[in-house]
């Protein structure tokens, strides 16, 4: 009988699905299935789902989704149920399959800076209450692993994210610098912080670069970015995003909270120097180019206008990318799943 893994996600767009696809790619000896809980609207960026043996859609109603997932688990009888992100993790642990639940938070919800302190305490309390229904906590950064241990998780495995199926492209130095970022225009990626960086770069440092946001989202945010001279592409297929990254000279990341963003891994994989807001998660991952303030970010971007500095930082990005390998991801996943037969683990 094949070793089946049922992945539970809540959208078909964004970094979480890309992370899951990388895990599937790293473990070809396993049989992977996907259950999607369309709890909210999402941007389907057209990722190929052919790697999954089956794809099922659960009801968007919470109670019915529990029934649907329970029936799916009964039919597939997976060796592991692997839930990705907070809501999918809640759903899977309410169902409480006999195998237990491997849970990947992809950033705990109580890390959200847009939630009030009372709400964040409540979310933390809910996470703590579900520890007993979690067989293994899969963290994507050392910082997330620390948070998991603080919640009371005893079985914690850090499984690194990685870039997947990249076109054969490489960033090159050019002026004026093209500065790009990627993701959903919203509070998490913090487009307002990006505007602060842009303002400091232009008004204080006198720098002039070209700006582009790869993605879409909040209408008011998109409008504000365009009004300040930042081109917003809207949602693009992942391959197009990577090619646009390779056409740029700097990847800037201004998120207020994060897990282990795929966009940084994709940018580093094509040799794009990074300028990143130094939030705790990214510092724990040792992302190159993390700095403390918006002024520091602006100064780093300007500094990358020197070709020798740029070349050195490109090398740092490529080294960082190489650490996040398929082999390491596979070995850590097998450690998380725990009882993969040896003959499958060698495939």
C-alpha positions as CSV (number, residue, x, y, z in Angstrom):
1,X,0.0,0.0,0.0
2,X,1.4,3.4,-0.9
3,X,2.4,5.9,1.8
4,X,-0.3,8.5,1.4
5,X,-0.1,12.1,2.6
6,X,-3.2,14.2,2.6
7,X,-2.3,17.9,2.5
8,X,-5.0,20.3,3.6
9,X,-4.8,23.9,2.5
10,X,-7.2,26.9,2.4
11,X,-6.3,28.4,-1.0
12,X,-4.9,27.7,-4.4
13,X,-2.8,30.8,-4.6
14,X,0.2,32.3,-2.9
15,X,3.2,31.0,-1.1
16,X,1.6,28.2,1.0
17,X,0.6,26.2,-2.1
18,X,4.0,26.8,-3.6
19,X,5.6,25.5,-0.4
20,X,3.4,22.3,-0.5
21,X,4.3,21.7,-4.2
22,X,8.0,21.9,-3.2
23,X,7.4,19.3,-0.5
24,X,5.7,17.0,-3.0
25,X,8.5,17.4,-5.4
26,X,11.1,16.6,-2.7
27,X,9.4,13.3,-1.8
28,X,8.5,11.5,-5.0
29,X,8.3,8.1,-3.3
30,X,5.2,9.2,-1.4
31,X,1.6,9.5,-2.8
32,X,0.3,13.0,-2.2
33,X,-3.3,14.2,-2.1
34,X,-4.7,17.7,-1.8
35,X,-7.8,18.9,0.0
36,X,-8.7,22.6,-0.5
37,X,-10.9,24.5,1.9
38,X,-12.0,27.6,0.0
39,X,-12.8,29.5,3.1
40,X,-12.3,32.8,1.3
41,X,-11.6,34.2,-2.1
42,X,-8.0,33.7,-3.3
43,X,-5.9,34.4,-6.3
44,X,-5.4,31.1,-8.3
45,X,-2.0,31.7,-9.9
46,X,-2.3,28.6,-12.1
47,X,0.1,26.3,-10.3
48,X,0.2,22.8,-11.9
49,X,-1.6,20.4,-9.5
50,X,-0.7,17.3,-11.6
51,X,1.7,16.1,-8.9
52,X,-1.2,15.3,-6.6
53,X,-2.8,11.9,-7.0
54,X,-6.2,13.6,-6.3
55,X,-7.5,17.1,-5.6
56,X,-10.7,17.5,-3.5
57,X,-12.6,20.7,-2.6
58,X,-14.2,20.9,0.8
59,X,-17.4,22.9,1.5
60,X,-16.7,26.5,2.3
61,X,-19.1,26.2,5.3
62,X,-17.0,25.2,8.4
63,X,-19.3,22.5,9.7
64,X,-19.8,20.8,6.4
65,X,-16.1,21.1,5.7
66,X,-15.4,19.1,8.9
67,X,-17.8,16.4,7.5
68,X,-16.2,16.5,4.1
69,X,-12.7,16.2,5.4
70,X,-13.6,13.3,7.8
71,X,-15.2,11.5,4.8
72,X,-12.1,12.1,2.7
73,X,-9.8,10.8,5.4
74,X,-11.9,7.7,5.8
75,X,-11.8,7.1,2.0
76,X,-8.1,7.7,1.4
77,X,-6.8,6.4,4.8
78,X,-3.7,8.5,4.6
79,X,-0.6,7.7,6.6
80,X,-0.3,11.4,7.4
81,X,-2.7,14.4,7.3
82,X,-0.5,17.5,6.8
83,X,-2.4,20.7,7.5
84,X,-1.0,24.0,6.2
85,X,-1.7,27.4,7.8
86,X,-3.8,28.3,10.8
87,X,-7.3,27.7,9.5
88,X,-6.5,24.5,7.7
89,X,-4.7,23.4,10.9
90,X,-7.8,24.2,13.0
91,X,-10.0,22.3,10.6
92,X,-7.8,19.2,10.5
93,X,-7.4,19.1,14.2
94,X,-11.1,19.4,14.8
95,X,-11.5,16.3,12.6
96,X,-8.7,14.6,14.6
97,X,-7.8,11.7,12.3
98,X,-6.4,8.6,13.9
99,X,-3.0,9.3,12.4
100,X,-2.8,12.6,14.1
101,X,-2.1,15.9,12.3
102,X,1.2,17.2,11.0
103,X,0.8,20.9,11.2
104,X,2.7,23.6,9.3
105,X,1.5,27.1,10.5
106,X,3.4,29.0,7.8
107,X,3.4,31.8,10.3
108,X,1.3,31.5,13.5
109,X,-1.8,33.8,13.3
110,X,-0.9,35.4,16.6
111,X,2.1,36.9,14.9
112,X,-0.2,39.1,12.8
113,X,0.6,42.8,13.6
114,X,-2.8,43.9,12.3
115,X,-4.6,42.1,15.1
116,X,-5.3,43.7,18.5
117,X,-3.5,42.4,21.5
118,X,-6.7,40.8,22.9
119,X,-7.3,38.9,19.7
120,X,-3.7,37.8,19.5
121,X,-3.9,36.4,23.0
122,X,-7.1,34.6,22.1
123,X,-5.5,33.1,19.0
124,X,-2.5,32.0,21.0
125,X,-4.8,30.4,23.6
126,X,-6.5,28.5,20.8
127,X,-3.2,27.3,19.3
128,X,-2.1,26.2,22.8
129,X,-5.3,24.2,23.3
130,X,-4.7,22.3,20.0
131,X,-1.2,21.2,20.9
132,X,-2.5,17.8,22.1
133,X,-4.1,17.2,18.8
134,X,-0.9,17.8,16.9
135,X,1.4,14.9,16.3
136,X,4.3,16.9,14.8
137,X,4.7,20.7,14.4
138,X,6.6,21.5,11.1
139,X,8.2,24.9,11.4
140,X,9.6,26.7,8.4
141,X,12.1,28.8,10.3
142,X,14.1,28.6,13.6
143,X,12.0,31.4,15.0
144,X,8.8,29.5,14.3
145,X,10.3,26.4,15.9
146,X,11.0,28.5,19.0
147,X,7.4,29.7,19.1
148,X,6.1,26.2,18.7
149,X,8.2,25.0,21.7
150,X,6.9,27.9,23.8
151,X,3.3,26.8,23.0
152,X,4.1,23.3,24.4
153,X,4.8,21.3,21.2
154,X,7.2,18.5,22.0
155,X,7.7,17.2,18.5
156,X,9.0,20.0,16.3
157,X,10.8,19.6,13.0
158,X,12.1,22.5,11.0
159,X,11.6,21.9,7.3
160,X,13.0,24.7,5.1
161,X,11.0,26.2,2.3
162,X,12.7,26.3,-1.1
163,X,12.3,27.7,-4.6
164,X,10.8,25.2,-7.1
165,X,11.1,24.6,-10.9
166,X,12.7,27.9,-11.7
167,X,13.3,28.9,-15.3
168,X,17.0,29.0,-16.3
169,X,17.4,32.8,-15.8
170,X,19.9,34.9,-13.8
171,X,19.7,38.5,-12.7
172,X,22.3,41.0,-14.2
173,X,23.5,44.3,-13.0
174,X,22.1,47.4,-14.9
175,X,21.2,51.0,-14.2
176,X,18.9,52.5,-13.4
177,X,18.2,49.8,-10.8
178,X,14.9,48.0,-11.1
179,X,13.6,47.3,-7.6
180,X,10.8,44.7,-7.2
181,X,8.8,43.1,-4.5
182,X,6.2,40.4,-4.7
183,X,3.0,39.2,-3.0
184,X,-0.4,40.3,-1.9
185,X,-0.9,44.1,-1.6
186,X,-2.1,44.3,2.0
187,X,-1.2,44.8,5.6
188,X,1.1,41.8,5.9
189,X,3.4,42.8,3.0
190,X,3.0,46.4,4.3
191,X,2.9,48.5,1.2
192,X,2.9,51.7,3.4
193,X,6.4,50.7,4.7
194,X,7.5,50.4,1.1
195,X,6.3,53.9,0.4
196,X,8.3,55.1,3.4
197,X,11.4,53.5,2.0
198,X,10.8,55.0,-1.4
199,X,10.2,58.4,0.1
200,X,13.4,58.3,2.1
201,X,15.4,57.0,-0.9
202,X,14.2,59.8,-3.1
203,X,13.8,62.8,-0.8
204,X,16.7,62.3,1.6
205,X,19.2,60.2,-0.4
206,X,18.4,61.6,-3.8
207,X,18.3,58.2,-5.3
208,X,16.3,57.3,-8.5
209,X,15.3,53.8,-9.2
210,X,12.4,52.0,-11.0
211,X,9.8,50.3,-8.8
212,X,7.5,47.4,-9.4
213,X,5.1,45.3,-7.2
214,X,4.5,41.8,-8.6
215,X,1.1,40.9,-7.4
216,X,-2.2,42.5,-6.5
217,X,-4.7,42.7,-3.7
218,X,-6.2,45.6,-1.7
219,X,-7.6,48.1,-4.2
220,X,-6.8,51.2,-2.1
221,X,-3.2,49.9,-1.6
222,X,-2.8,49.3,-5.3
223,X,-4.0,52.8,-6.1
224,X,-1.7,54.3,-3.5
225,X,1.3,52.5,-4.9
226,X,0.5,53.6,-8.5
227,X,0.0,57.2,-7.4
228,X,3.5,57.1,-5.9
229,X,5.1,55.8,-9.1
230,X,5.2,52.1,-8.3
231,X,4.0,49.8,-11.1
232,X,1.6,47.1,-9.9
233,X,1.3,44.1,-12.2
234,X,-1.7,42.3,-10.8
235,X,-1.5,38.5,-10.2
236,X,0.8,36.7,-12.5
237,X,1.7,33.0,-13.1
238,X,4.6,32.0,-11.0
239,X,6.9,31.5,-14.0
240,X,6.3,35.1,-15.1
241,X,7.0,36.3,-11.6
242,X,10.4,34.6,-11.5
243,X,11.3,35.9,-15.0
244,X,10.4,39.5,-13.8
245,X,12.6,38.9,-10.7
246,X,15.5,38.0,-13.0
247,X,15.0,41.1,-15.0
248,X,15.4,43.3,-11.8
249,X,18.4,44.3,-9.8
250,X,17.1,44.4,-6.3
251,X,14.4,42.5,-4.4
252,X,13.0,44.5,-1.5
253,X,10.9,42.8,1.2
254,X,9.0,45.0,3.7
255,X,6.6,42.5,5.3
256,X,5.5,43.3,8.9
257,X,5.3,39.6,9.7
258,X,6.3,36.5,7.9
259,X,7.0,32.7,7.9
260,X,9.7,31.8,5.3
261,X,8.6,33.7,2.2
262,X,8.9,31.8,-1.1
263,X,9.4,35.1,-2.9
264,X,12.7,35.7,-1.1
265,X,13.9,32.2,-2.0
266,X,12.9,32.7,-5.6
267,X,14.6,36.0,-5.8
268,X,17.8,34.6,-4.2
269,X,17.7,31.6,-6.5
270,X,17.9,33.8,-9.6
271,X,20.8,35.8,-8.0
272,X,18.9,38.9,-7.1
273,X,20.4,40.9,-4.2
274,X,18.0,41.2,-1.2
275,X,17.0,44.3,0.8
276,X,14.8,43.0,3.6
277,X,13.1,44.5,6.7
278,X,14.8,42.9,9.6
279,X,11.8,41.2,11.3
280,X,12.7,38.3,13.7
281,X,11.8,35.5,11.3
282,X,14.0,36.7,8.5
283,X,16.9,37.3,10.9
284,X,16.5,33.8,12.2
285,X,16.7,32.5,8.7
286,X,19.9,34.5,8.1
287,X,18.4,36.2,5.0
288,X,21.1,38.3,3.5
289,X,20.5,42.0,3.4
290,X,18.2,42.3,6.4
291,X,18.4,45.7,8.0
292,X,16.7,47.5,10.9
293,X,14.9,50.5,9.5
294,X,13.2,52.0,6.4
295,X,16.2,54.4,6.2
296,X,18.6,51.5,6.3
297,X,16.6,49.7,3.5
298,X,16.8,52.8,1.3
299,X,20.5,53.1,1.9
300,X,21.1,49.5,1.0
301,X,19.2,49.9,-2.2
302,X,21.2,52.9,-3.2
303,X,24.4,51.1,-2.2
304,X,23.6,48.3,-4.6
305,X,24.0,50.8,-7.5
306,X,27.7,50.1,-7.2
307,X,28.5,47.1,-9.5
308,X,31.1,45.6,-7.3
309,X,28.8,45.7,-4.2
310,X,26.0,44.3,-6.4
311,X,28.1,41.4,-7.6
312,X,29.1,40.5,-4.0
313,X,25.5,40.6,-2.8
314,X,24.4,38.4,-5.8
315,X,26.9,35.8,-4.5
316,X,25.5,36.0,-1.0
317,X,22.0,35.4,-2.4
318,X,23.1,32.4,-4.4
319,X,24.8,30.9,-1.4
320,X,21.6,31.5,0.7
321,X,19.5,29.8,-2.0
322,X,21.8,26.7,-2.2
323,X,21.3,26.0,1.5
324,X,17.6,25.5,0.9
325,X,17.9,22.3,-1.0
326,X,15.5,19.5,-2.0
327,X,17.6,16.9,-0.2
328,X,17.5,18.8,3.1
329,X,13.7,19.4,2.7
330,X,13.2,15.7,2.0
331,X,15.2,14.5,4.9
332,X,13.4,16.8,7.3
333,X,10.0,15.8,6.0
334,X,10.7,12.1,6.5
335,X,11.8,13.0,10.0
336,X,8.5,14.7,10.5
337,X,6.4,11.9,9.1
338,X,8.4,9.5,11.1
339,X,7.5,6.1,9.8
340,X,8.1,6.2,6.0
341,X,9.3,2.8,4.8
342,X,13.0,2.7,4.0
343,X,12.4,1.6,0.4
344,X,10.2,4.7,-0.3
345,X,12.5,7.1,1.4
346,X,15.3,6.1,-1.0
347,X,13.3,7.0,-4.1
